[in-house]
Each structure stands twice: as C-alpha cells, then as structure tokens.
Amino acid sequence: MECVIYREQTGECEKVDVRREDGGCQDSLDRLAVLKPDEFAWIRMADPREDDLERLGKFLQLHPLAIEDAVQAHQRPKQERYGDVLSVAVKTLWFVEQTADVETGEVMIFLGPSFALTVRHGALDPTVEAAGRLEDAPQSARLGPVSVLHTVIDVIVDAYMQAAAQVRADLTDLERCVFSPAREDLTEQIYTLKREVVEFRDAVGPLVPVVQQFTAPHDDWPRQMGPYFRDVADHLTRTDTEVRALDDLLGSILDAHLAKVGIRQNDDMRRISAWAAILAIPTLIAGIYGMNFAHMPELDWRYGYPCALAAMALGAGLLYRAFRRNGWL
C-alpha cells in the first residue's frame, strides 16, 4: 500500500510513511483522519487482502458491493456511483513481444470528495507512471481527486495505443507470410492473434462510453477537466477503431489463408491426377501383354517389344504435353 497526500493550493505532495506489518493500512488511516480541507489523499493498493480493503473501505464509507468488486476483480469496464463515491473499473493491457500475447489486468478507481483509491490486479501498474506525471505537473493535482482519475486512465489509454501498434506490426508480418510463396500453415498463428485481439477489443470497447460520460460537465468537478477527458476520449476512440479494424482484417487474412491452402490442395490433386493418367498408359499396355496367353498377336514378332515401349513413351509424352499446356504440370 502507498498513500500520498496532495495539497490542492500548491499541488505539492507528501508521501505517508507506511511500515507496519498490516501493509501500512493503519498508518494511512491515521493520516486520513487528520486531512485538512485543502488536501486530498491518493491511496494505492496492489492485490490487497480482503480484510485490509474492508478496513479502509469502512473508513472511506465505500459501498460493500464496490469493495466486493475491488477484491474479486474480473470486472467489465464500467462506472457506478455510490452516494458521493464514484467507482470506475478499467482494464489494463500490455503486449508481450516474446510470446505475442496480449495480457490484461484491472484497476478499480474510487473517487470521493477528499480521496482517490486505486486497487490494482495484474502485473502492469499504471499508477506508478500516473503518480510520476502528477509530480511533474503539480498544476494538475490542484484540480483535486479527479486529476488522479484522469491521469490513471490517460496512462492506461496510452498503453492501449502502444499495444495496438505492436499488434498491427505482428499482423503485417502475418499478412506477408500468408501471401508469400512459402507453403507454411499459419492457421494457428492467425487464430491465436485473433483471440488476443478479441480480448483487446473487450477491454477497449466498453470503456469508450464510460470515458465519454466524463467529458460532460459535472457539478462536483472543476470545469478545467473537460478538455483533458475529451483528449483521452479521442485517443480511446481512435484505439477502439484501430482494434476493430485489426479484428476485421484478421478475419479476412484467415479466410485468404484458408482459400490459399485450398488452392494449393487443388493444384496438388491436379498434379497427382495428371501423373496418374500418364502412368496409366504404360500400365495398360504392360498389363495386356503381361497376361502371357499362348495365342496373342505380336508375341512372336521380332519388333513387338520395341513397339510396345514406343507406344508407352508416345502415349505418356502426348499426355504430358497436354497437361503442361493446360497448366496441370
């Protein structure tokens, strides 16, 4: 747990020393109890224990359903209001280059009159970068707890854009492989990437209407926040459009790859059929004259064997020429 106190008049921050065995929960509660009117607290928790979150939630007057969502995670991007507290669930997302996988986590953001509480699940921690941005831009912290909501979502959306660019690069490589002369089966790779893009879309799509609601004026938010949320909403909409386009393009690439595999199989079958037809003539002649009946024409003829070989070669040659002319060989 980490707790930082911001002064709205100056934008300065004070980090609370949390060293107790309970993870600093009591230290944070002690400091929250003496907050001044021009101060607000940002409490950051990562994979918290249920009892610690319940203690903190009871002090901050969080709704039991909100605490349950924060503990269990796996929430769909959404926003809910419980009295004076706004609860926002956001999916974190990052791209693993080694495995070309899209990994997801979750951040729950609780916003009250004098506090912001973030609960993180997953390996990616956007609150670290968000805290750094607030330290580098103290004027943002002067806008109150809503500045934490904006900064955290802005960091997450920036990660979305980076992941979308990396997925686009992988898709471009797959596209080159599909239309290359190499005979490689890419069905599993295409399907795997499509599954990752679907997971990406499920994280980005539901968040768009949530962020768009923040662009409207709110009575308890500074009016200066409007342009900031509109900028985030614009980036998020562009990313959502990009992800949907990637999903559609992957479906088209998969169809093209399967069609190309079918064409190759047809070419192989034509070649096999052509060679089978060519070999059928020597097989027919050899089969007839291999019956060894006592009375057969040309068996005692001096040139029967050379003529039989010539007939085989001529028939096979004519078929080979015909198949080559028709593009079967």
N, C-alpha and C positions, 0 to 999 in steps of 0.2 A: 504494500500500500504506500502511496505517496500523497502528500497533501501540500498544496501551495495556496497561500493567501495573497490575493491581488487587491491593491488599493485603486479604486476607480478614479480618484482625482489625479493621481500621478502615473498610474499604470505599473508601478513598482510591484515586485513580488517578494514574498517571504516564504521560504521552504520550512515546513514544520519538521522538527527532528523526531522521527518515528523509530524507536529502537526496542520497544517492548516485545515480549515473546508472542503477544497476540497479533503481531504483524503491524503494530502501530495504530490499531483501531482506537484504543483508549486515548493515546496522545492526540489523535485527530479530533476526537470528541471533546477533549479538554480545550483545544484551541477553538473549535467551532462554537463552544459555549460563550466565548468572550469576543465574538466578532463585532466589529464596530459597524455603524450604519453605512459607511463608505467603503466597506470591504466585502469581498465575496471569496468563497473557497472553491478550489478545484481539487476533488479527491479522485485519485486514480487507483483502480484495483484491477488485478490480473488474476483470473481464475480463482475468485475468492471462495473462502469457506462459507457455508450457509449461515453459520452462527454469527460470523463477523458481519456479513452483509445484513443480517436481520437486526443486529445491534445498531449498526449505522442507519439502516432504513427506519428503524423506530425513532431515532433521534431526529432524522430529517423528515419524518412523517410521510414516508413513501407508502403507497398502497401495497397491500400484500400480493396482489396479482403482479404488480410491477417487480417486486422482489423475486417472485417465482420465475418470471421471465428472465431476469438477470442471472439467476442461479442455473437454470436449465439450459439457457441459450437455445440455439437452433430456431430462432425466430425469423419470420419473414420481415423484410424491411417495412417499417410502419412507424406511425406516431400515435400516441394516445395521451390524453390529458387527464390527470387525477387531481382535481382541485387546482392548486397553484403550481403543481409539478407537471412538467412536460416530459414524457418518456419517448425516446426515439431509438429504434433498433436499426442498425446499419450493418451490412455485410462487408467485412474486409476481404481483400482479394489480392493475390500476388501470383506471379508466373515463375515456375521452377524451370530454369533453362535445361538442366541436366536431364530431366525426365519429360519435359514439355507438358507438364501438368499445371492446371490452374487450381491452386489451393485457396480455401476460403476459411474465414474466421468470423467473428462477430464482436461488435461493440455496442453496448447499451449506454445511452446518454440520458441522464436525468437532469433536468434543468429546473431549479427553484428560484425564488426571489433573491437568495443570497448564496447560492451554491450551484456547482455543477459536479455531477458524479458520473464517472465513466467506468464501466465494467467491461473488461476485455476478455475474450476467449479466442485462442488460436495463437500461432507463432508471431504473426505480424502485429506490431504495436504502433498504431498511428499516433497515439497520444504523445509519444516521445518527440516526434517531429513537430506536432502541434504545439507542445509546450515551448520548444525552441523558437517557433515562429512568434509566439506571444512575447517571449523575452526580447526578441529582436525588434518587435514593433509594439512598444508599450502603449501607443495610442489606441490599439485595438482592445487591449484589456480595459481601457477606460469605459468601454461600452457595456460592461457588466458580464454576467454569466453567459449571455447569448453569444459573446465572442468565442467562448470555448466551443459551443455547438457549431458555429460557422467554421472555425479553424480545423476541428477534427474532421468534419465532413469534407472540407476542402482537401485535406491531406488524403483522405480515402478516395475521393474522386480523381485526384492526380494519379494515385496508384492504379485506378481503373484505366486511365488513359495510357499509362506505360504498359500495362498488361495487354491492352488491345493492340498496341503497336507490335509487341512481341508475338502475339497470336497471328497477326497479319503477316509477319515475316515468315513464320512457320508454314502458314497456308500458302504463301507464294512459293516456297521450296517444294511443298507437296504438289502444287499445280505444275511446276516444271517437270517433276518426276512423272506425273501422270501422262503428260504429253511428250515425253521423251521416247526414243526408240527402244529403250531398255524394257525387257519383259519381266517386270517386277510386280508382285502382288502387293498393292498398297491399301487394300480394303481395310485392314485392321488399323493402320495408322490414321486413315481418314476418319474412320468411325470413332477412334479414341479422341482425336482432336475435336470432332463434332460434339462428343459428350462433354468435353471440357467447356466448349463454347456455350452449350446449353446451361451449364452450371453458372457460367459467367453472366448469361442473359437473365437467369433467375435472380442474380444478385443486383444487377443494374436496373432492370425494367421496373420492379416495384418501388424503387427508390425515387424514380422521376416524379411521380405525383406528390410524394412526401416533401421533396425539396421545393417543388413549385408552390406548395402552400406557404412555405416560409418567405416567399418573395412578396406576398401580400402584406399590407401594414398590420402590425399587431399593437394593441394598446399598451402592453407592458414591455415592448421592445423599443429601443431607440430607432428613430426613422433612418439614421445613417446606415443601418444594417441592410436595408432594402437592396442597394446596388451590389453589395457583397454576395448576398444569396442569389441574386439574379445572375451574377457571374458564375457561381457554382452550378446553378441550374442549367445555364447554357453549356458548360463543359460536360455536364452529366447527360444532357440530351444528345449532344454530338457523340458521346461514347455509346449511348444506347443505340443510336442509329448505326454506328460502326459495327457493334456486336450483332445486331440483326442482319446487317449486310453480310458479315462473316458467316453467320449461320446459314443464310440462303446460298451463299457461294459454296460452302462446304457440301451442301446437298447437291448442288449442280456438279461439283467435282466428283462426288461419289457416283452419281449417275453416269457421268462421262467415263469414269474409270471402269465401271461395270460394262458399259457399252463397248469400250475398247477391248476388254477381256473377251467379250462375246465375239467381237470381230476377229480377234486372234484365234479363238477356238474354231470359228468357221473357216479361216484360212488353213488351219492345221487339218481340219477334216477334208477340205478340198484337196490338199496335197496328198493326204493318205489315200483318198478315193482315186486320185489320178494315178498314183503309183500302183495301186491295186489293179486298176484297169490295164495298165501297161504290162504288169506281170501276168495278167490273165491269159494273154495270147500265147506266150511260151508254155504256160501251164496246160492250156487246152491242147496244143499240138503234141507236147510231150506225153500228156495223158492218153491221147488217142493211140499214138504209136507205141505206147508202153504196155498195151494190153496183150501183145505177144500171141495173137491168134495165128494159126497155121497158114491160113489163106488171107493175106492182106496185101493190097497193091503197094508197090514200091519197096516192099521189104527186101526183095532180091535185087532191086535196081542199084547199080553201082553209084549213082549220084543222089540217092534218096536221102542219106544223112546230111550232105552239104545243103541240099534244097530245103530240108526241114529247118536247119539252122538259119538259112537265109530268110525263110518265111517268118520265123520268130523275130529276127532282127528287124525285118521290114515292117512287120505289124507293130512292134513295140516303138520303132522310130517314128512311124506315122502318128501314133497316139501321143507320143512325147511332144512332137511338133505342134499338134493340135492343142494340147493342154497349155503349152508355153504361149501360143498365140492368144489363147483366151485368158491368160493370167493366172492359171491354176498352179503353175510351177514357176 
